[in-house]
Amino acid sequence: MPSARESQQVSQPDSPRSEGICAPATYTGAPAICGSRSEEARSVADGRERALAKAEAALGKTQRGLGGRYYKTRNQVDAKVAQLLGPAVRGLLKVTTGTRAGTPTLRSGRDQHAIGQAARTDGVYALATNLPGRLSATKLLRLYKDQLVELRHRDAKQTLRVRPIFLHNDDRIDALVSVVGLALVVFGLIETDLRGAVGSDATLQGLLPEGRAARPTARNILAAFQGLGLTHTHHGIVLDRLTGTQRRILELLTIPIPWPEQAK
């Protein structure tokens, strides 16, 4: 039998305009591609800028204190510089210390070349696969993005719109996290179950405006029920009349209609 490495190959992206895909490569013996996230790249760049500004401010404060009580010798200045140049800025700042007329000196500036090199990998990550057969880089990225875990991370940050909330005690924090977690589980199960019922790549009619078909997502599934109401009557609860799409979704999810519908 051919080895996993021999039976796998990642080709160039399907389209030269495919976003977030770098050139295919080989990573620890497995076919791989590198991808990029623009949001993460901006976050990394902003974090680096904050770290540089903080280090520069601290170096400026040290420079103003040269020859004073805490920085009488070059060794004291070197020790302070080593403390200030943490992992986030190490190699990105050029710092030179010395002695002039018995007084320590300190000069610093940004290494723009090193900063530019560091920025090249902002937001970049590698994807390696053990899937057999020929895969395009675009398909590999799509398979990765369609994983349940990746989809749920996206839902937590976008669809569910989880935002920081100030809470007064740990019990409330635990409760909020539990509620959000449960909502995420239900949200994911709706999508997974309906896709399993219609087929992973199949579409369902009526999920988009004007009755257009679409691949089921939890968002468009729930949107299909937007506006559905119920009425409390003397005989009990009565649902508005279901649309064909709503009825089909409930059938595929094997969910019985909980209350009678209004008459036509």
C-alpha positions as CSV (number, residue, x, y, z in Angstrom):
1,M,0.0,0.0,0.0
2,P,1.3,3.5,-0.7
3,S,2.2,5.6,2.3
4,A,0.0,8.4,3.4
5,R,2.6,10.9,2.1
6,E,2.7,9.2,-1.3
7,S,-1.0,9.2,-1.7
8,Q,-1.6,12.9,-0.8
9,Q,-1.1,16.0,-2.7
10,V,-2.1,19.6,-2.2
11,S,-2.3,21.7,-5.3
12,Q,-2.5,25.4,-5.9
13,P,-5.8,27.2,-5.0
14,D,-8.7,26.7,-7.4
15,S,-8.6,30.5,-8.1
16,P,-5.7,32.9,-7.9
17,R,-8.0,35.2,-6.1
18,S,-8.7,32.8,-3.3
19,E,-8.3,34.8,-0.1
20,G,-6.4,33.6,3.0
21,I,-4.3,31.0,1.2
22,C,-0.6,30.9,0.8
23,A,1.4,28.6,-1.4
24,P,1.2,24.8,-0.7
25,A,4.1,23.4,1.3
26,T,5.2,20.3,3.1
27,Y,5.1,20.3,6.9
28,T,6.6,17.4,8.9
29,G,6.1,15.1,5.9
30,A,2.4,15.9,5.4
31,P,1.0,18.1,2.6
32,A,0.2,21.5,4.0
33,I,-0.9,25.0,3.2
34,C,-0.6,28.2,5.1
35,G,-3.6,30.5,5.6
36,S,-4.1,33.9,7.1
37,R,-6.7,35.7,9.1
38,S,-6.9,39.5,8.5
39,E,-8.6,40.1,11.9
40,E,-6.0,38.2,13.7
41,A,-3.2,40.0,11.7
42,R,-4.6,43.4,12.8
43,S,-4.8,42.2,16.4
44,V,-1.1,41.0,16.3
45,A,0.1,44.2,14.7
46,D,-1.8,46.4,17.2
47,G,-0.4,44.3,20.1
48,R,3.2,44.7,18.7
49,E,2.7,48.5,18.3
50,R,1.5,48.8,21.9
51,A,4.4,46.7,23.2
52,L,6.9,48.9,21.2
53,A,5.3,52.1,22.5
54,K,5.4,50.9,26.1
55,A,9.1,49.8,25.7
56,E,10.1,53.1,24.1
57,A,8.4,55.1,26.9
58,A,10.2,53.0,29.5
59,L,13.5,53.4,27.7
60,G,12.9,57.2,27.6
61,K,12.3,57.3,31.3
62,T,15.5,55.3,31.9
63,Q,17.4,57.7,29.6
64,R,16.3,60.7,31.5
65,G,17.5,59.1,34.7
66,L,21.0,58.3,33.5
67,G,23.7,59.4,36.0
68,G,21.1,59.6,38.7
69,R,20.5,57.4,41.8
70,Y,19.5,54.2,40.0
71,Y,21.6,54.4,36.8
72,K,25.1,55.4,37.9
73,T,26.9,52.7,35.9
74,R,26.6,51.1,32.5
75,N,26.0,47.7,34.2
76,Q,22.9,49.1,36.0
77,V,21.6,50.5,32.6
78,D,22.3,47.2,30.9
79,A,20.4,45.3,33.6
80,K,17.4,47.7,33.2
81,V,17.4,47.4,29.4
82,A,17.5,43.6,29.6
83,Q,14.4,43.9,31.9
84,L,12.5,46.2,29.5
85,L,13.2,44.3,26.3
86,G,10.7,41.4,26.8
87,P,9.8,38.7,24.2
88,A,7.3,41.0,22.5
89,V,9.8,43.6,21.5
90,R,13.1,41.7,21.6
91,G,14.9,42.1,18.3
92,L,12.6,44.9,17.2
93,L,14.4,47.7,19.0
94,K,18.0,48.7,18.5
95,V,19.5,49.7,21.9
96,T,23.0,50.8,22.5
97,T,24.6,51.5,25.9
98,G,28.0,53.1,26.7
99,T,29.9,55.5,28.9
100,R,30.9,59.1,28.3
101,A,32.9,61.1,30.8
102,G,32.0,58.6,33.5
103,T,28.3,58.8,32.8
104,P,26.3,55.9,31.2
105,T,24.7,56.6,27.8
106,L,21.7,55.0,26.2
107,R,20.4,55.2,22.6
108,S,17.4,53.4,21.2
109,G,15.4,53.2,18.0
110,R,13.1,50.9,16.1
111,D,14.6,48.3,13.7
112,Q,12.2,48.8,10.8
113,H,13.6,45.8,8.9
114,A,13.0,43.5,11.8
115,I,9.5,44.9,12.4
116,G,8.7,44.3,8.7
117,Q,9.9,40.7,8.8
118,A,7.9,40.1,11.9
119,A,4.8,41.6,10.3
120,R,5.0,39.1,7.4
121,T,3.7,36.3,9.6
122,D,1.0,38.2,11.3
123,G,-2.2,36.1,11.3
124,V,-0.6,33.3,9.4
125,Y,-1.2,29.7,10.4
126,A,-0.4,26.3,8.8
127,L,-2.8,23.5,7.8
128,A,-1.5,20.0,7.4
129,T,-3.7,17.1,6.3
130,N,-3.7,13.3,6.2
131,L,-6.7,13.1,3.9
132,P,-6.0,10.7,0.9
133,G,-6.1,11.8,-2.7
134,R,-5.5,15.1,-4.5
135,L,-6.8,18.2,-2.7
136,S,-6.7,21.8,-3.9
137,A,-5.6,24.4,-1.4
138,T,-9.0,26.0,-1.6
139,K,-10.8,22.7,-0.8
140,L,-8.5,22.0,2.1
141,L,-9.2,25.4,3.6
142,R,-12.9,24.9,3.1
143,L,-12.8,21.5,4.8
144,Y,-11.0,23.1,7.7
145,K,-13.4,26.1,7.9
146,D,-16.4,23.7,7.8
147,Q,-15.3,21.7,10.9
148,L,-17.8,21.8,13.7
149,V,-15.4,23.4,16.1
150,E,-14.4,26.2,13.7
151,L,-18.1,26.9,12.9
152,R,-19.0,27.1,16.5
153,H,-16.1,29.5,17.3
154,R,-17.4,31.7,14.5
155,D,-20.9,31.5,15.8
156,A,-19.8,32.5,19.3
157,K,-18.0,35.6,18.0
158,Q,-20.5,36.6,15.3
159,T,-24.0,35.2,15.4
160,L,-24.5,34.9,19.2
161,R,-22.7,38.2,19.6
162,V,-21.1,37.3,22.9
163,R,-19.8,40.5,24.5
164,P,-18.0,41.3,27.7
165,I,-20.4,41.9,30.6
166,F,-19.5,43.2,34.1
167,L,-20.7,40.7,36.7
168,H,-20.4,41.0,40.4
169,N,-19.6,37.5,41.5
170,D,-18.2,34.2,40.2
171,D,-21.6,32.4,40.4
172,R,-23.1,34.8,37.8
173,I,-20.0,34.4,35.6
174,D,-20.5,30.6,35.7
175,A,-24.2,31.0,34.9
176,L,-23.6,33.2,31.9
177,V,-20.9,30.9,30.5
178,S,-23.2,28.0,31.0
179,V,-26.1,29.7,29.2
180,V,-23.9,30.8,26.3
181,G,-22.5,27.3,26.1
182,L,-25.9,25.7,26.0
183,A,-27.1,28.2,23.3
184,L,-24.0,27.3,21.3
185,V,-24.7,23.6,21.6
186,V,-28.3,24.0,20.5
187,F,-27.4,26.3,17.7
188,G,-24.8,23.8,16.4
189,L,-27.1,20.8,16.7
190,I,-29.8,22.5,14.7
191,E,-27.4,23.0,11.8
192,T,-25.7,19.6,12.0
193,D,-29.0,17.6,12.2
194,L,-30.6,19.4,9.3
195,R,-27.5,19.1,7.1
196,G,-27.4,15.4,8.0
197,A,-31.0,15.1,7.0
198,V,-30.7,16.8,3.6
199,G,-27.1,15.9,2.8
200,S,-24.0,17.8,3.8
201,D,-23.7,19.7,0.5
202,A,-27.4,19.8,-0.4
203,T,-29.6,22.9,-0.4
204,L,-33.0,23.5,1.0
205,Q,-35.6,25.6,-0.8
206,G,-36.9,28.7,0.8
207,L,-34.1,29.5,3.2
208,L,-33.2,32.8,1.5
209,P,-35.4,35.7,0.6
210,E,-37.7,35.3,-2.4
211,G,-37.9,31.6,-1.7
212,R,-34.4,30.9,-2.9
213,A,-32.5,27.7,-2.0
214,A,-29.5,27.6,0.2
215,R,-27.3,25.3,2.2
216,P,-28.7,25.1,5.7
217,T,-27.0,27.1,8.4
218,A,-28.3,27.6,11.9
219,R,-28.7,31.3,11.2
220,N,-30.9,30.9,8.1
221,I,-32.8,28.0,9.6
222,L,-33.9,30.2,12.6
223,A,-34.4,33.2,10.3
224,A,-37.0,31.0,8.4
225,F,-39.1,31.1,11.5
226,Q,-38.8,34.8,12.1
227,G,-42.2,36.4,12.4
228,L,-44.0,33.2,13.3
229,G,-46.5,34.0,16.0
230,L,-49.0,32.3,18.3
231,T,-52.3,33.3,19.7
232,H,-53.7,32.4,23.2
233,T,-57.4,31.5,22.8
234,H,-60.1,30.1,25.1
235,H,-59.3,26.7,23.6
236,G,-55.5,26.9,24.0
237,I,-52.5,28.1,22.0
238,V,-52.9,28.3,18.2
239,L,-49.9,28.8,15.9
240,D,-49.9,30.9,12.8
241,R,-50.1,29.0,9.6
242,L,-46.6,27.4,8.8
243,T,-45.0,28.1,5.5
244,G,-43.9,25.2,3.4
245,T,-40.2,25.8,4.3
246,Q,-41.0,25.9,8.0
247,R,-43.0,22.7,7.8
248,R,-40.2,21.0,5.8
249,I,-37.6,21.9,8.4
250,L,-39.6,20.5,11.2
251,E,-40.2,17.3,9.3
252,L,-36.5,16.9,8.6
253,L,-35.6,17.5,12.2
254,T,-38.4,15.1,13.3
255,I,-39.9,17.8,15.5
256,P,-43.7,17.5,15.9
257,I,-45.7,20.7,15.6
258,P,-46.5,21.5,19.3
259,W,-49.8,23.3,18.8
260,P,-52.6,23.4,16.2
261,E,-52.3,25.8,13.4
262,Q,-54.8,28.5,12.5
263,A,-57.3,27.4,9.9
264,K,-56.8,28.6,6.3
